[in-house]
């Protein structure tokens, strides 16, 4: 992957620190799959309150990383349909947490495009630490114009 990976991430995702949870795109096959990286560091703000004596990355943030990687796969698959728009997280199904994610871990997030119908996208995502699945889920998202507001 090129060193411009973070530029692409910032171009397509509206998130910024502390909610930007993708550091790099490692691999991408538009229309099929994307592999992204999140370096988990102790200085992230959620660790001060999420089990201070035993810091664990909150599961909802791992799911958010899967959703962000899914948005990047949508952007790689159909840039014209995503550029200048927001990708809203709609549903999550079959979420499972398999192991804790702690500071020092590298979270590899793999998402696979399962189905697309117009502005609605379905993905299957898994987050790995080394060769172990840390979390997995099926997510659905919708692209909307930035000025259209959130879906109701």
N, C-alpha and C positions, 0 to 999 in steps of 0.2 A: 504494500500500500504506500502511496506517496506521502510525503511529509505534509501535504496539503489537507490531510484527513481532518484535522481540527478545523480548518477553514470551512470545509464542506459541512461539518457538523454544525458549526455556528451559523452557517448560511441557511440551513434547513430547519434547525430546531430553535424555537424561541427561548428555550431555557438558558439560564446563566447560573453561575455559582450562587448559592450552594445546591441548586436543583438540576444542574447539568450533570448527568450520570453516565455519559459516554465520553471516554477520553480519545478513542481511536477506532477507526474502522480497519479491521484486519483483512477481511475478505468480503467480496460481494459478488453475487450472481444475480443481476437484475431479473425480477420476475420469479426468483426462486428462493435465495437465502442470503443472509448477511451475518457476519461474525464480527462482533465489536468487543472492545476492551474497556473495563472500568478498573482503575487502580484504587484500591480501598486504603485510605490513609487515616491515621489516628486523629489528625487535626480537623476532620469533618465535624460540623457542628452537632450532628445527631448523637455522636458518641459521648458527649458530655452528659447527656441525660438518659441514654438508652443503655442501661446497666453500667454505670460508671466504673464499677469494680470488675466488670466482665463485659467489655464493649462488644456488641453484636450489631451488625448492620440491620436496621429494621426491614422486615419482609416486604412491607409496602414499597420501600425504596428499591428493592430488587425487582419487584414487579414494575415499578416505574422505569427502571433501566431497560427491561424487556419491551415496554411500550415505546420508549425513545428509540431503541434499535429497530423496532417495527416501523416507526415513522421514517427512519433513514432508509429502510428497505423500500418503502413506498416511494420515497424521493428518488432512489436509484432506479426503480422500476418505471416510473412515469414522472419525470421531473416537471413537465409542463402542468400536470394535474396537481402538483404539490407546491411548486415554487410560489411564494407570496401568500400561501394559505396556511391554515393551522390544521394539525392532525389531532383530533380529539379522541381520547380514550373513551370507549363506550361501554364495553363489558369485559369481564374476566371470568373464565370458566376453568374448572379443574386445576386450580392453583394448589401446588404442593411444595412444601419446604422440606428439604432432605438433610441439610446440614447448615450449621451457622456460618455466616460470613463475618470475618473479623479483620481488624486492621492488619495490613501487610499482605492480605490476599489479593490476587488478581482475579477479577470476575470476568470470565469470557461469556458473552451473551450471544447465543445463536438463535436467530429467528428464521422461520420458514413461512413464505407466503402460501396460505392454504386456499384462499378464494378471494376474488374481488368482484364486486358488482357495483359499477358506477363509482360513487364516492365512498363506498363502504368496503373495508378491507378486513380480512380475517388472517390471523397469524398464529403459529405455534412457536413458543419460545422456551428456551432452556438456558439457565445460568449455571456455569461450571466454575469450580475452583479446582485447578489442576485437572484431573480426569473424573472428578466426582460431581454429580448433579447437585447443586445447592438449592435450586428452585426451578419450577416449570409451571407453565400456564398457557392457556389459549386466550388470545385477546382479540377484540374487535375494535376498529377505529373508523372514524369518519373524517374526511377532509371538508373544511368549510372556509369560506372567505374570511379573512381577518376581521373585516368590518361587519360580518353577519352576526356576530355574537355566538355564545355557546349554544349547542343544541339543547332543546328543552325536552 
